[in-house]
Amino acid sequence: MSIPGLPGASDPSFRTHCCHWMSLDTLVHEVCKQLQGKDGVEFNAFSVKVTIQLARRVLARIEQVDEAQLVASVTQQLRAERVLLQSSQVRTILTQYGRLWKELEIAEVLEQGR
């Protein structure tokens, strides 16, 4: 089942080191699964997907990554999209996404839906 995301935002596919392709939705479901019950908080797939889409959009426009600036920017943009997450929750989502990215050894990204 497809997870709704931001209208017009990229909905990429990712090729892992062993040449398997995964959709963003698959990664989102895995992030949600790994975060389930963490710190007593449940994250829904829509919030996680939108957070990742916004972070990817921000990262595409900047040269240097500053974690605090990224989290603040994504948190602010989420509010504009009427998704209310605390900065600590945004950081948790993005950290888990980064861990999963590293674990899967993403080798290629195929952008879709721009």
N, C-alpha and C positions, 0 to 999 in steps of 0.2 A: 504494500500500500504506500502510495506516494505521500510524503510529508509536505504540506504547503510551506512555502518560503516567501521571501521578499519578491514582489512582482519585478520582473526584469533583472533579477540577480542571477549570477552564474550558478548553474547546477552541475558541477563538474563530475567527471569520473576519474578514478585514481588507479594507476597500474602499480601493483606491488612488485617487490624484487623478484618474486617467482612468477611474474607475468599474469597474475590474476587481476581482472578489472573489478573495481568496486564503485558503487555510486555514492554520492554524498549522503543519500538517505541511509545507506548501509552503515557508513561511518557514524552518522548521527545516532542510529539505533544502538551501535556498539558503545558510543560514549555514554548514552543514557543508561545502558545496562551496567557499565562500569561505575557510574555515579549513583546507582540506585541505593537509596538510603544513606548515602554518605553525609555525615554531619546532620542526619535527621531531615534532609531536604530531598524532595523528589523533583526531578527536572523533566519537563515534558519535551517531546521531540520537536515541536514547533519552536519553542524558546531556544533550544540548543541549536537547531538549524539556522535560525535567524542570527543568533550570536556568531556562529561560524561564518555565515555569509558576510556579515558586516565586518568581521575581523579580516577576512580575505580581501574585502574591498579596501579597507584602510591600508593593509599591508601592500597592496598593489600601487598605492600612491605615495609611499614614503620610502626613503633610502635606508634609513637606520631604524631598527626596531627598538623602542623603549617600552618595556612591559607596562609600566605605570601609565604612560601616555596612551598606549593601545587600549588598555582596560578602560581608562576614563573616556576615551573617544567612543568605544563600542557601547559602553553603558549609556552615554548621552544619546547616541543614535538609536539605541533600543527604546528609550523613552519616547523619542519622536515617532517610533513605530508602534507605540502603546504596548510595549513589552517591558514590564517592570521587573528588573533584576537588580540586585545589589552588586556593587563592584566586586565584592568577594565571590559572589556566584558566577559572575562573568569570568573572573580569574580562574575559578575552579573548572569551568567548562573549557576554556581555552587551554589550560594546562593539560587536562585529560585528552583533548583533541591532539595536542602536540605530542603527548606520550604515545598515543595510538599511531600517529603519523610515523614516529620514529620506530615503533615496534613493527609496523608493517613494511618499513623501508620503502616508502613511496618513491618510485623511480620516474613517474611521468604523470602529468595532469592534463586531461583533455577537457577544456572549457566548453560548456554548452549553455544555451539559454540566455545569452546576453542580448 
